[in-house]
């Protein structure tokens, strides 16, 4: 049955939301000294977005004209995004961590007319570049530089220009929005990708409006929720959450400072938060290592609580009733163990959603045991981020849930997941041949992921098609599955990368969580040492080797890890080893740490 989407475009949805609930909380930004959220009503957000839209119209932005945003997640990003689309333009997203060369490429390839930059340092990324389409740069923070080639103005100045234009022509924005339809371009999101130059994904208004309605239909969003939105709005995951919040009228606290996330959860007290697995892994690591470091009775109580919670979850997942005795035990476990973890996340969490990369089954089970179930979902930039998700009332751990809305899905003969429907992209910008190659003859998008559907329509992801490793012995191995298992077994892990393509056995590169490993070193000979010194020690290697042995006991013989190298630093976006959405860029990792990999394979044929 077709999903009923009552909007022509994102600005149509936005203006209808403003009209329906003008006085309700819409979006908040951090207060002074992080004292708490400072809220804007829908009417206030609408007024600001309309003014900026009128200002953009005055700068010549028209229907489907690309306008870029190069900034961290913040309220100004949200205002600018709504304004671009109210003016008829298409938001082109650029991660704030993007290097100048790639930032310039994206702005040039998209043909962006205007650039919103967070500050002069971000604006400087395009200094000296040939960008004939770009006419203005708008700064969120800082003062314009009169000496630069492309004229600069502040967001406040653009808003003031727009306010004057609306005084002269009050119906301007309504007339512009009336001319935007579901088939018009809404966003150009450049995939950071794990290889090659970024590709511009053309996503339409109809697809984003579909996303907003589909999220609500799955029970993920309610108007009495409070969302903490920290995800990069440059990423499709963050963008789709804005659409859901607009459709539902969901109050959303916007703050992209990831380093403040854990502390501010207790201040903001959200009921809904979405994130990449790395965030949940860090919370898990902190809980487990804190209990282990406490030792004695506290460690035993923690272990008992986790066992009790997992016992309850196992019965629930099997569709069996939880006996009264176990319910009583669990109530005690929640009071003694899990209430502390719940409080750390604000104490009111109703829905947690994980996406952008695979979530370890063990970590998903741990959170469910703590009465903080994570609804794992799945989607791609090319499909507007949200395609499958576990409904809160129908969680199946180990799957990415059921298809959202009326999305069609089938599994190809080689196991590849194929999808078709409204949220799928129009194509890759300026890449007609790659666009054709991305679709089947009957219009299904090739996701590049391997998976299977069960009888109830729940999807299980095996691996990325291109990430499957084939050893020299001809065996296929799914690295992300093994990496996820190891992260759950070793609570000190930050990242794990399995190596094995065309090799005669598998090895693994590991980075350790700086906070967790310093806690591990406390009270011993390594206490107070620098991270690089701790991880290079024989003690750290012995600790990791022990966890690898535990991992190998759970793997098939051909999957087992024969050698492991602990890296002297964590993987970073800047070094080209992970994407801004925290996916591993295997080619970058293998290139940067080629010496460590070669050492694990040097002269070892005789050992097999």
N, C-alpha and C positions, 0 to 999 in steps of 0.2 A: 504494500500500500504506500502511495506517494506521501512523503513528508509535507505537511502543510506549512509553507514558509510565507508569512503575511507581509513581507517587505520586498521592495524593489531593489534596495541597495543598503549599504551600511549607513550612509547619512539619513536615509529614510527611517531605518530602524532607530538610529540615534535620536532624531528629532521627535519621533513618536514616543520614545522613552522619556525625553525631557518634558513633553506635554502631559504624559500620563502621571508622572510622579515628580513634579518640579521641586518639591521641598525635601525629598528624601536624600539621605547621604548617597553620593555617587562615588567619588574618588577622594582619597586622602594622601597627604604627603607627610613626612616626618616633622614633628614639632621641634621647637628649640631644645637643644641638648637631649634629643630623643625622648622627650617627656611623654610622648603619645601622639596619635594621629591628629592632623589638622584637616577637617573635612570640608569639602565643597559639595553643595547640593547639585542635583542634575540641572537645575535652572542656571546655576553659576557656571558649571562646565559648559552648558549649551551656549550661554552668552559669550564666554571667552572663545570657544571654538568658532562660533559664527563670525566674531570680529576678526580673528586671525584668517579665516577663510576669505572674508571680504578683502583683507589686506593682500592675500595671495592672488586673488582675482585681479586686483589692481597692479600686481607685478606681471600679469599676463598668463597666469596658470589657467588652463582650460581643460576640457574633457580629455581624460586619459593622459594628461601631461605628467610625466614622472617628477616627483619631488622627493629628495633624499633626506633621511634623518640619520645623523651620525652622533649617537649619544647613548649614555647609559639609561637603564630603566628608571624613569622618574615621571612625575605628573606632567611636566612640560612635554614629554614625548607623547603622552596620551592626548593632550590638547592639540599638539601639532598634527597628529595622525587624523583625528576627527576633522580638523580644519582642512587638511589637504583634500580629504574625500568630500567634504561639504562644498569645496570649490570645484569639484569634478575631477581633481587630479588623482594620481596613483602613487601611493607611498612606496618609495624605494628604501629598503632597510640596509644599513651598514653597521656592523658591529663596532663598538668603540675600541676594541682591541685589534681591529684590522690595520695591517701595515699600510703606509702611504701608497705604495705601488698598487695594491689590491683595491684600496678605497678609491683611488683615482680611476682605476679600470672600471669599477662598478658604476661610478657617477658618469663616466664617459659612455660606457656601453648602454646604460639605461637611457641616456639623453636627458638626464635630470635638469630641470629649468632653475630650480631653487634648491639650496642645501640648508637644512637646519643642523647646526653644529653645536655641541654642548658648550664649547668654550674656544678661545683663540687657539689653544694647542691642537684641538681636533680640526679646526678650520685650516690650520697650517699644513695638514696632510695633503692638501691639494695645491699647495704653493708652487707656482711655476709650471703647472700642468696645462696642457692644451684642452680646454673644455668649452668648445664654442657654444654649446646649448645653455650653459650655466650663466644666469644673469645676476643672481643675488645670493648672498650667504646671510642666514639669520642666526644670531647667537643667543643661546639660552642664558649663558653667563658671560661676564666680561664685557669690555668696551670694544666697539668696532675699530678697526685699523684703517685709517684713511689712505694709507699708502699701498694697499693690496690691489691687485688687478681686478678682482671681482668685487663689486661694491658690497659692503657689510652694513647690517643694521641689527638692532636688538629685537628680541621677541616682543618686548613691551612697545617698542616703536611701531612694529608691524601691526600689533593689536590696536594701537591708537589710530593708525591710518585706516584700519578696517572699521573702527567705530565711527569715524567721520563719514566714511563711504555709506555705512548703514543708516546714518542720520538722513543722508540725501536720498537713499534708495532702500527703504526698510524691508522690502520683499525680495531683495537680491538673492539671498541664500536659498530661500524657498523656490525661487525660479530655477536656480542652478541645480538644486537637488531633484526637481521634477524631471530634469533632462537626463538623469542617470538611471540606467536599467541594470538588471541582473547580469546581462551579457557584457557589461563594460568592465574594463580593467580596474581593479582596486589596489593591488599591490604587486610589486616586483621584489621577490625575496631571492637573494643570491645564495645558492647552496654553498656552504663552506666546503662541503665534500671531503672525502678522504684522499682524493687524488685530483690533480689537474686544476685548471683555472675555474673560478666560480661561475655557475650558470644561472642566469636570471629566470626564475620561475614566475610565469604570468598567472596570477590568481584573480578570479572575478568576484564581483559583488555578490552574485547569487550563491557562490560556494561558501563565502564567509557568513552570510545570513543563515544558510543551511546549518553551518556549524553551531551558531548560537542556539537555534531551535533544537537541534539534535542533542546537545549537551543537557539541556533542561529535560528533554524527554527521557533521558537515561537516568534521571534522578541525581545527577551530579551537582546541580546548582539549584538553590532555592533563594527566594528574595529575603528570607530571614537569616541567611548566611552572612559571614564576614570573611572576605578573601584576603589573603596576604599574597600579593603578586610581586615576586622578586625576579622571575625569569627574564631573560633578555627579550625585550619587545622586538628586537631585530630578528628573532627566531619565530617560526610559524607557531610554535607551542604557546608562546606569550600572546601572539596576535589572536589566536583562536579563543583564548580566555577573555580578552577584551570584548569579543563578539558575544560570548556567553553572558558576561556581566551586563552588557547593554540590553540584550533580549530580556533577561530576567529582572533587571533592576537591582543587581547584587552589589552592595557596598564593597569597595575594593581599596585596600591600603597598598599604595604603590611605592616600592623602595628596592632599588636594585643593588644595594650594598650587601653583598653575600656575607661579608665578614661580620655584619651586625645581625644577621638573621636569627641565630640561636638566642641571643640576648633579647631581641625585640619581640620574639614570639610570646614571651611572658608578659610583655607590655601591651601588645596589640590584641592578644587573645583571639586569634581567628578560629573559625569553624571549618575553613576550607583552605588547603594549600596544595599546589601542584609543583612538582620538581623533577629533576633528573635523579637517577639512582644514587649518584655520588653523595647527595645531601642525606639520603636515608642511610647510606653506608656509614657516614660520619657519625650520625646519631647512634647507630647500632654499635660502632666501634667504641664510642665514648661510654655507653651503658655497660658493655661487656668488660672493657679494660678497667673501669672504675670498680666494678664488683670484684674482678680478679685482684686488683691492687689492694683492696680492703682486706681480702683474705678472711680466714676464720669463719665465724658464724654468718657474717654478712654475705660472703661468697656462697656459702651453702644455702642460705635462704634465697639468694638470687637464682641459683641453679635449680632449686626446688620449684620456685615460682615459674621459671621458664618451662620446665618439664610439665608442670600442671597446665600452663596455658597451651602448650603444644598438644597435649592430650585432648584438651577441649576442642582445639582447632581441627585436629584429625577427625574427630567424630562429626563435627559440623561439615567439614569438606566431604565426608562420606555420606552425608544426608541422614545421619543417625542422631537420635536424641541424646542429650547430655544428662547423665544420671544425677539425681539430687545430691548425692555425696560429692561428686566432682564439682557441681555448681558451688557448694559450700567451700570446698578447697580453693576454687578459683577466686571466689569473693575475698578470701583471705590473701591469696597471692596478689590480687589487684591492689589491696590495701597496703601490703608490706613491700611490694616490688614495683608494680607497674604504675601506681599513682604518681611516683616520682618522675617517671618518664613522660607520663601524660601532662604533668605540670610543666615540664621543660618545654613542651610544645604549646603551652598556653592554657591547658586545662579544659578547652572547649572543643577540641578538634572532632568534627563530624566526618569529613571526607579528606583523605590524602590520595593524590593521584600521581603516579610515576609514569614518565614517558621519556622519549628521546634516545634511550639506550636500554638494554636488557636489565631487568631487576632480578637478582639472585633469589631463587626459590626459598633458600634458608632465611634470608633477610625478610622476605615477604611473610614467611611463617612466623618469625619472631615478632613482627609488628602486629600481626593478627592476634598472636598470643597475648600481646600487651593491650588488646582492645583498641588498637590504632590501625585497623585494616587499611592496606594500600590497594587502591583500584588501579592495577596496571593497565595502561592503554597502549595504542599503537597507531602510527600514521607517519606520513612523510611530508616534507615541505611541498612536494608536488601534489599532495592530496589534502592540503590545508590543515595538516597536523593531526586532526582527530578523525579516526576511522573506526577503530575498535576500542572498547573499554569495558572493564568489569563493572557492572552496576553495583552500587553499594549494598543492595539487598540480594545480590547473586554472585558473590565473589568466588572465583575458582582460581586458586593459587597455581601458578605455573602456566597460566594462559594470559592473553592480553584482552580477553573478554569477547563480547559479541559485536557485530557490525552496528554502527550507529545509524539511526534514521532508516532511509531506504537504500543505503549503499549496497551495491552488488559485489559479491566476491566469489571467485572460483580458484581452485588450485590447478596449475598447469601440469602437464605430464611429467615435468622434471621437478615438481614440488614447489615451483615459484608461485607466490601469492599474486593474484591479479585482481584489480578493483576497477569498478566503473560507477560513475555517479556525479552528482552536482558539485561536490567539493574538489574534483580532479582538475588540475591545471588546464589552461588553454594550450600551453606549450612552453618551450624554452625560448626566451627572447633572442631574436636574430639567429636562431639555430634550427632551421627547418628540417634538416636531415636527422638531427638528434631527436627532434620532436616526433618524427615519424617512427624512428626506431624504438621509442619509449612505449608505443602502443601496439596492441594486437590488431589484426585486420577488423575485428568487430568492436574496437573501441575500448578495450580493457587496458588499464595502465599496468605496465610491468614494474612491480615494486623492487625487484632485485633481492627479495627476502624469500627464504624457504620456510614452509610451514604446513600445518594441517588443520582441518576443521573437524570438530567432533559432531555428534548427532544433534546437539543442542545449539550449534552455530558458534561455539567458543573456538577462538583461533589460538593455536600454539605456534610460536616462532622457533624454528630450529637454528637458523643463522642467516647472516647475509650470504647471498649466493656467491658474491665475489670474495667473501672472507673465508669461505671454507678452505681448509688447508689439506692438501693431498701430499702425504709423505712419499718418500721414494719407494716405499713398499706398496704403494697403491691404495692405502687406507685414507678415507676422508675423516677429518677431525673438525669439530666446531669449536673454535677458540673461545668465543664469548661465553659459551656454556661452562667450559673449564675455568675460565677467569672468574666468572661469577661464583662458582663453587669455592674457589680458593679465597675470595674476599670474605665469604661467610665463615670459612674455617679459621682464617687468620685475622683476628680483629685489629691487627696493627697495619694492615694493608691500605695503601692509598690507591695504587694502580697495579695491574698485572697484565702482561702481554705474552701470550703463548706464541712461540716460534716453531715452525716445523715444515713449511712449504718446501717440497722437493728435498727434504732432509730425511735422514734415516732414523731419526727419533725426535721427540719434542723436548724443547727447553722452555724456560720462562724468565722474562725480565720482571722484576718486582720493585716498586717504590713503596716506602713506608710512610705512614701518616706522621708528620713531625710532632704533633701534640701527643699522640698515643705512644710513640717510641720514646719520648723523653720521660713519660710516666713509667714506662717499662724499665728504663735505665735507672730510675730513682732508687736510692738505697743500695746501689751496687757500685762496682769500680768505674762504671761509665757515667755516673751521675754528674750532671753539669757540663758534659762534653757537647761539642757542636754536633749537629745532625749528621754531617758527612763522616765524622769520626765514629759515631755510634754505629751507623749502618755498615761501616767497613770493618767492624770488629768481628773476631771469631765467634763471640757470644751471640751477636745478631744473626750471623750466618747459621749457627747451630739452631737458633730458635726458628728461623724460617725453614730450614731443612726438616725440622720436626713436623711443621705444618704441611710441608710438601709430601712427606711420607703419609700423613693422614689423608691428604687429597688423593694420592695414588691408590690408596686402598679402596677408593670409591670409583675408580676409572677402569675402562678396558685396558688390556695390556698395551695395545698400540697407542693409547692416549696418554700413558703415564709420562710424567715429567722426569727426565733423566738428570738434568742439571738446572740450577737456578742462579741468576746473578742479581744481587741487590744493587740498584743504581744509586749514584751519589747525590741525586736530586730528584724531585718529583717531575712528572711530565707537565709541560706548559703549552699554552696556546702560542706564546711568543716564539717558542722553538719549533713550532709546526708539528707538535706531537699529539695534541688533542684539538678538537674543534671547539668553538665557543659554546656549543651545546653539550660539551664534555664527552663526545665520542672519541675513541682512540683513532688516530691517523697512523695506521700500521706502517705505511711506507716511510713516513717521517721518523717514527720510532726506530725502525730497522736501519735507516740511514744514519741517524745521529748516534746510535749505539752499536754500530757495526763491529767495533773492536771487541766489545763485551760478548756479542753473539759469536763472532769467529772463535773466540777463546773457548767457548763452551763446546764447539765442534772440532777444535784442533786436535788431530792425532788420536781420535777416539774410536775409530772403527774396530780396533782390537778389543775394546771394552764391551761391545755388544754381545 
